[in-house]
Amino acid sequence: MSQKVQIALAPGDGIGPEIMDACLSVFEAAGVHEHIEFIPVEMGSRVFAAGDSRGFTDEAVETVERTGLLYKGPMGTPIGGGGKSINVTLRKTFGAFANLRHFQSLPSVDTVFSRAGVPVDIYVVRENIEDTYGGIEHRLTNDVVECKRLISAPGCDQVHRFAFKAAARFGIKKIHCAHKANIMKMTDGLFLDRFHAEAKHFPDIETTDVIIDALCMNLVLRPEEYQMIVLTNLQGDIVSDLAAGLVGGLGFAPSANIGDQISIFEAVHGTAPDIAGKGVANPTSLLLSGLMLLRHIGMLKQAATIENALLAALEDGVHTGDVRSSNDPVGTNDFAGAITSRLGSLPSGKEARPVPEESTPHFTPPTRPSVNRLIRTFETVESAVSGCDIYIDTTITPLELAQRLERLVEGTAFKLTMISNRGTQVWPTGSPYTEIVDYFRVRLELRDPAVVLGQMGQMPTIYLLAKIAEKFQVIDFQPLKYFDGKPGYSLAQGQ
């Protein structure tokens, strides 16, 4: 007999252990344990309570890195204190850059769309590492805090490449890229540009883009028009929950976090402490996430067999208490038992899944690298310093600030070209109706870029920073550069 595939197992908090036990009982009845060995790891509330702000132990990290696979239940993040979301930390730590969720109408799960006879079958692919989920935040002044939004070309390439490959594998013919590039022209603009670049390698798949707010409206009005949507991290998080609402809630939404080396499969709903231990929780989300895991490692037959049994149970009116129905609800274990008793059965409707013959897993655990891998997209770009943005904490007027700065930079290679407040230009033009706070961006650019651009390093801007810092409370500093002859920075609103 071939060696079993080892998978790290974290039951989770709240209802996690009971729904995980239910899922594992279905797996065992379907013969999954003949090929898989689950290795328990410590993660979640107990680890937080022990004082580890990561929420997982060193031993858990070693097991996940060795196996390359993690199956986890819902986990909570402590309220207050320094502990961050364990779910986000795990995805980022292990490089699980693509979040895949599948939202589909399920038999006897009552929704607005099921009552209208409108089928929902949507895959959402969400970038998982970057964006505001870097959690890079600072208090800058008395009144202003910031959160940095980081989007990288390699990060975009990874998630778009995964989306197109997944679409080809699933037989999906059209992908929408959702964005806000009309406002965030550089960050979302990069995400959209890299989508179109990757699309060139998949000419058989139709592509289009949609602004995120229009997408949210259209998902509610016409969800049947969407097959797969790829989004940045925060926007993808929001749209994923919206899409879950179309099919009955997060209790029916599976989730896979896919990386080049390590992948995580988890329920996306919360820990539901109010019903924990009562045996009434719905294990469907975690079970469907487990089926994603089985398909990921090649156990296609077992995954399809279990899914058909789940669909048959739902079709027969078996459900937990979170589903609206005229039938009496059953508990967690009875629901798992109903699925187990239908293994080998098919739902009578069109929802039946084809059952492939492939049943033997094929997965190679990762080899732990000795150093962090640097990922690059643009390697031959020429850059040149053109100035700097300096951020200042002050309560003086924009005009007074400009006058004082112009005196300071007199005789340097730079001139003051713009002052903005909360992103809106307030000097040299602007409106007195623009309300301001104690946080200004001042832009200083080369007086004669045609002569100097490309001949200067960043030290003159550092000198300029030091000169201004003698007179003002400087909060932040950002060099301005041209990349391949184009400015690598945006205009202010109204500029």
C-alpha positions in Angstrom: 0.0 0.0 0.0 1.3 3.5 -0.9 2.3 5.9 1.9 -0.6 8.0 3.2 -0.7 11.7 2.5 -0.3 13.6 5.7 -2.4 16.7 6.4 -2.2 19.0 9.4 -5.5 19.2 11.2 -6.7 22.1 13.3 -10.3 21.6 14.6 -10.7 25.3 15.5 -12.7 27.1 18.2 -16.3 27.3 19.2 -18.3 25.0 17.0 -15.1 24.0 15.2 -14.4 20.7 17.0 -17.9 19.3 16.6 -18.3 20.2 12.8 -14.7 18.9 12.2 -15.7 15.6 13.9 -18.8 15.4 11.7 -16.7 16.0 8.5 -14.1 13.4 9.5 -16.8 10.8 10.1 -18.1 11.3 6.6 -14.5 11.1 5.2 -13.9 7.9 7.1 -17.1 6.3 5.8 -16.1 7.3 2.3 -12.7 5.6 2.6 -10.7 8.8 2.7 -8.7 7.7 5.7 -7.3 4.8 3.7 -5.2 7.4 1.9 -4.9 10.3 4.3 -3.4 10.7 7.8 -4.5 13.7 9.7 -1.9 15.2 12.1 -3.5 17.3 14.9 -1.8 20.8 15.5 -2.4 23.4 18.1 -4.0 26.6 16.8 -6.6 29.1 18.0 -7.9 30.4 21.3 -5.9 28.1 23.6 -2.7 29.3 22.0 -3.7 32.9 22.2 -4.7 32.4 25.8 -1.2 30.9 26.5 0.3 34.2 25.4 1.4 33.5 21.8 0.1 36.4 19.7 0.4 34.4 16.5 -2.3 32.0 17.6 -0.3 28.9 16.6 2.7 27.0 18.1 6.1 26.4 16.6 5.2 22.7 16.4 2.1 23.6 14.3 4.3 25.6 11.9 6.7 22.7 11.5 3.9 20.3 10.7 2.2 22.6 8.2 5.5 23.3 6.5 6.4 19.6 6.4 3.0 18.4 5.1 2.1 21.4 2.8 -1.6 21.0 3.7 -3.8 22.3 6.5 -7.5 21.5 7.1 -8.9 23.9 9.7 -12.1 24.8 11.4 -13.2 28.3 12.3 -11.0 30.2 14.6 -11.6 33.4 16.5 -9.2 36.4 17.1 -9.0 37.8 20.6 -10.8 41.1 21.0 -8.2 43.7 22.0 -4.6 43.0 22.7 -1.9 42.5 20.0 -3.1 39.3 18.4 -4.1 39.6 14.8 -6.4 37.4 12.8 -5.0 33.9 12.8 -6.7 33.2 9.5 -5.0 36.1 7.7 -1.7 35.4 9.4 -1.7 31.7 8.3 -2.4 32.6 4.7 0.3 35.3 4.6 2.9 33.3 6.5 2.6 30.2 4.3 2.3 32.1 1.0 -1.3 30.9 0.2 -1.8 33.7 -2.3 -5.1 32.7 -3.9 -8.4 32.3 -2.0 -10.9 30.2 -4.0 -14.5 30.1 -3.0 -17.4 28.4 -4.8 -20.9 29.7 -4.4 -23.6 27.4 -5.8 -27.3 26.9 -5.4 -28.0 23.8 -3.3 -31.1 21.7 -3.2 -33.7 22.6 -0.6 -31.7 25.6 0.6 -34.2 28.4 0.4 -33.0 31.7 -1.1 -34.5 34.6 -3.1 -32.9 33.1 -6.2 -33.9 29.5 -5.6 -37.5 30.6 -5.3 -37.2 32.6 -8.5 -35.6 29.6 -10.3 -32.4 31.6 -10.9 -29.3 29.3 -10.6 -26.2 30.7 -8.9 -22.8 29.1 -9.6 -20.0 31.5 -9.1 -16.3 31.1 -8.3 -14.6 34.0 -6.5 -10.8 34.2 -6.6 -9.4 36.7 -4.1 -5.8 37.8 -3.8 -4.8 36.7 -0.3 -1.5 38.3 0.7 -1.4 42.1 -0.1 -3.7 45.1 -0.1 -4.7 46.6 3.2 -4.5 43.2 4.8 -0.8 43.8 5.3 -2.1 45.5 8.4 0.5 48.3 8.1 -1.1 51.0 10.2 0.2 54.1 12.0 -1.1 57.0 14.0 0.4 60.0 12.2 -1.0 63.1 14.0 -3.5 63.9 16.7 -6.4 63.3 14.3 -5.1 61.1 11.5 -4.2 57.4 11.2 -3.2 55.5 8.0 -3.3 52.0 6.6 -0.9 51.3 3.7 -2.3 49.5 0.7 0.4 47.5 -1.1 -0.2 45.9 -4.5 2.7 44.2 -6.3 3.0 43.0 -9.9 4.2 39.5 -8.8 1.4 39.2 -6.4 -1.1 40.2 -9.1 0.5 37.7 -11.5 0.3 34.9 -9.0 -3.5 35.2 -8.4 -4.4 35.9 -12.0 -2.4 32.9 -13.2 -4.2 30.7 -10.7 -7.6 32.1 -11.7 -7.0 31.4 -15.4 -5.7 27.9 -14.7 -8.6 27.1 -12.4 -11.1 28.4 -15.0 -9.5 26.2 -17.6 -9.7 23.2 -15.3 -13.3 23.8 -14.3 -14.5 24.5 -17.9 -15.3 28.2 -17.1 -15.5 30.3 -20.3 -15.5 33.8 -18.9 -13.7 35.7 -16.1 -14.5 39.1 -14.7 -11.7 41.2 -13.1 -13.3 43.5 -10.5 -11.5 46.7 -9.5 -11.7 50.3 -8.6 -9.1 51.5 -11.1 -11.2 54.5 -11.9 -10.2 55.9 -8.5 -7.1 54.0 -7.4 -5.4 54.3 -10.8 -2.0 52.9 -9.7 -2.9 50.1 -7.3 -6.1 48.7 -8.9 -4.7 49.9 -12.2 -1.8 47.5 -11.8 -4.1 44.7 -10.8 -6.2 45.2 -13.9 -3.1 45.6 -16.2 -1.7 42.3 -15.0 -5.0 40.6 -15.5 -5.0 41.6 -19.2 -1.4 40.5 -19.5 -2.2 37.0 -18.1 -5.3 36.8 -20.3 -3.1 36.7 -23.4 -2.0 33.2 -22.4 -5.6 31.9 -22.3 -7.2 33.0 -25.6 -10.1 30.6 -25.2 -11.3 32.2 -22.1 -13.4 35.4 -22.5 -12.3 38.3 -20.2 -13.9 41.5 -19.1 -13.6 43.9 -16.2 -16.1 45.5 -13.9 -15.9 48.3 -11.3 -16.4 46.8 -7.9 -19.5 48.8 -6.9 -21.3 47.9 -10.2 -20.4 44.3 -9.6 -22.0 44.3 -6.2 -25.2 45.7 -7.6 -25.2 43.2 -10.6 -24.6 40.2 -8.3 -27.8 41.0 -6.5 -29.7 41.7 -9.7 -28.3 39.1 -12.2 -25.9 36.6 -10.4 -26.4 34.1 -13.3 -24.2 36.4 -15.5 -21.1 35.6 -13.5 -18.9 32.4 -13.6 -15.6 33.5 -12.1 -14.6 36.9 -10.5 -11.0 37.7 -9.6 -10.4 40.6 -7.1 -7.9 42.2 -4.8 -7.9 41.2 -1.1 -10.3 43.5 0.7 -12.7 43.8 -2.2 -12.6 40.0 -2.6 -13.4 39.6 1.1 -16.5 41.7 0.9 -17.7 40.2 -2.4 -17.2 36.7 -1.1 -19.6 37.4 1.8 -22.0 39.0 -0.6 -21.9 35.9 -2.8 -22.4 33.6 0.2 -25.6 35.5 0.9 -26.9 34.6 -2.6 -26.7 30.9 -1.8 -27.9 30.7 1.8 -25.1 32.1 3.9 -21.5 31.4 5.0 -22.6 27.9 6.2 -22.7 26.8 2.6 -19.5 28.6 1.4 -16.3 26.5 1.0 -12.9 28.1 0.9 -9.4 27.0 -0.3 -6.2 29.1 0.1 -3.8 28.0 -2.5 0.0 28.6 -2.6 2.8 27.3 -4.7 3.9 25.1 -1.8 1.4 25.2 1.0 -2.5 25.3 0.8 -5.1 25.8 3.5 -8.7 24.6 3.4 -11.1 26.1 5.9 -14.6 27.0 6.8 -15.1 30.8 6.3 -17.8 31.3 8.9 -17.3 32.3 12.5 -16.9 30.2 15.6 -20.6 30.7 16.7 -19.8 30.5 20.5 -23.6 30.9 21.3 -24.3 27.4 19.9 -20.9 25.7 20.6 -21.3 22.4 22.2 -25.0 22.1 21.5 -24.6 19.8 18.5 -26.7 21.9 16.2 -24.1 23.6 14.0 -24.0 23.2 10.2 -20.9 21.3 9.0 -21.6 21.9 5.2 -19.0 24.8 4.7 -16.2 22.8 6.3 -17.2 19.6 4.5 -17.2 21.4 1.1 -13.9 22.9 1.9 -12.6 19.4 2.7 -13.9 18.3 -0.7 -11.8 21.1 -2.3 -8.8 19.5 -0.4 -9.6 16.1 -1.7 -9.7 17.4 -5.3 -6.5 19.3 -4.7 -4.6 16.1 -4.0 -6.3 14.1 -6.7 -9.0 12.1 -4.7 -11.7 13.1 -7.3 -13.8 10.0 -6.9 -14.2 10.3 -3.1 -14.9 14.1 -3.4 -17.7 13.6 -6.0 -19.2 10.6 -4.0 -19.4 12.7 -0.8 -20.8 15.8 -2.6 -23.5 13.7 -4.3 -24.4 12.3 -0.9 -24.6 15.8 0.6 -26.8 17.0 -2.3 -29.0 13.9 -1.9 -29.4 14.6 1.8 -30.3 18.2 1.2 -32.7 17.2 -1.6 -34.5 14.9 0.8 -35.1 17.8 3.2 -32.4 16.9 5.7 -30.9 20.1 7.2 -29.6 21.8 10.3 -31.4 24.6 12.1 -29.8 27.4 10.1 -31.8 26.4 6.9 -35.3 27.7 6.4 -37.6 24.7 5.7 -40.9 23.2 6.7 -39.0 20.1 7.8 -37.7 19.7 11.3 -34.0 20.4 11.6 -31.5 17.7 12.7 -28.3 18.1 14.7 -24.7 18.1 13.5 -24.0 14.4 13.9 -27.4 13.3 12.5 -26.7 15.5 9.4 -23.4 13.9 8.9 -25.1 10.5 9.4 -27.6 11.4 6.7 -24.8 12.1 4.3 -23.0 8.9 5.2 -26.1 6.8 4.7 -26.4 8.2 1.1 -22.8 7.5 0.0 -23.1 6.0 -3.5 -26.5 7.7 -4.1 -27.1 10.6 -6.5 -29.5 13.5 -6.2 -32.4 13.2 -8.6 -32.0 16.7 -10.1 -29.5 18.2 -12.4 -27.2 18.9 -9.4 -25.6 15.4 -9.6 -21.8 15.5 -9.9 -20.0 13.2 -12.3 -17.9 10.6 -10.4 -14.4 10.3 -11.9 -12.4 7.1 -11.5 -9.3 8.9 -10.1 -9.2 8.1 -6.4 -5.5 7.8 -5.4 -3.9 10.9 -4.1 -0.9 12.4 -5.7 0.7 15.1 -3.7 4.4 15.9 -3.0 5.0 17.7 0.2 7.2 20.8 -0.2 10.9 21.0 0.4 11.5 23.7 2.9 13.6 26.5 1.3 16.6 27.9 3.1 15.8 31.5 2.3 12.7 33.5 1.4 12.0 33.4 -2.3 12.1 36.8 -4.0 9.4 37.1 -6.7 9.8 39.6 -9.5 7.8 40.7 -12.6 9.6 43.8 -14.0 13.4 43.4 -13.9 14.7 45.8 -16.5 12.8 49.0 -15.6 14.9 52.2 -15.5 14.0 54.6 -12.7 15.0 58.2 -12.0 14.4 60.4 -9.0 12.2 63.4 -9.8 11.4 64.8 -6.4 9.6 63.8 -3.1 6.4 64.0 -1.2 6.9 65.1 2.4 4.0 64.7 4.9 3.8 67.3 7.6 1.8 67.6 10.9 0.7 71.2 11.2 -2.4 73.4 11.7 -1.3 76.5 9.8 -3.1 77.4 6.6 -2.2 76.0 3.2 -1.1 79.4 2.0 1.2 80.0 5.0 2.6 76.5 4.7 3.4 77.1 1.0 5.0 80.5 1.7 7.3 79.0 4.4 8.2 76.0 2.3 9.0 78.1 -0.8 11.5 80.1 1.3 13.1 76.9 2.6 13.6 75.3 -0.9 14.9 78.5 -2.5 18.2 77.8 -4.1 17.7 74.0 -4.3 17.1 71.9 -7.3 13.5 71.5 -6.2 10.3 73.6 -6.3 7.1 73.3 -4.4 4.4 72.2 -6.9 1.5 71.0 -4.8 0.0 70.8 -1.3 -2.9 68.4 -0.6 -4.9 67.4 2.4 -6.6 64.0 2.6 -5.8 63.6 -1.1 -7.3 66.9 -2.3 -5.2 69.7 -3.6 -5.4 72.9 -1.5 -2.5 74.8 -3.0 -1.7 76.4 -5.5 -5.4 76.1 -6.4 -8.3 74.8 -4.4 -11.5 75.8 -2.7 -11.9 77.3 0.8 -14.8 74.8 1.2 -12.3 71.9 1.3 -12.1 71.1 5.0 -8.7 70.2 6.2 -7.0 68.2 9.0 -3.6 68.4 10.6 -1.9 66.2 7.9 -0.5 67.8 4.7 1.3 66.3 1.7 3.7 68.7 0.1 5.1 67.8 -3.3 8.6 69.0 -4.3 9.7 68.3 -7.9 12.8 69.2 -10.0 12.8 72.7 -11.3 14.3 71.6 -14.6 13.6 67.8 -15.0 14.6 67.9 -18.7 18.2 68.6 -17.6 18.5 66.9 -14.3 16.1 63.9 -14.5 18.2 60.7 -14.4 21.4 62.4 -13.2 20.5 62.6 -9.6 20.2 60.0 -6.8 18.0 60.2 -3.8 20.5 62.0 -1.5 19.4 65.5 -2.6 15.8 64.7 -1.5 17.1 63.4 1.8 18.9 66.7 2.3 15.7 68.5 1.5 13.9 66.3 4.0 16.4 67.2 6.7 16.1 70.9 5.9 12.3 70.9 6.1 12.4 68.7 9.3 14.3 71.5 11.1 11.2 73.7 10.7 8.2 71.3 10.6 7.0 68.1 12.2 7.6 65.6 9.4 5.5 62.5 9.5 6.5 60.6 6.4 8.6 60.8 3.3 8.1 59.3 -0.1 10.7 59.7 -3.0 9.1 60.4 -6.4 10.4 58.5 -9.4 9.9 58.1 -13.0 9.8 54.5 -14.3 10.7 54.0 -17.9 10.0 57.7 -18.5 6.5 57.7 -16.8 5.8 59.2 -13.4 5.4 56.6 -10.7 3.0 58.7 -8.6 -0.5 59.9 -8.8 -2.0 63.4 -9.0 -4.0 64.8 -6.1 -7.8 65.3 -6.5 -8.3 68.6 -8.2 -4.8 68.8 -9.5 
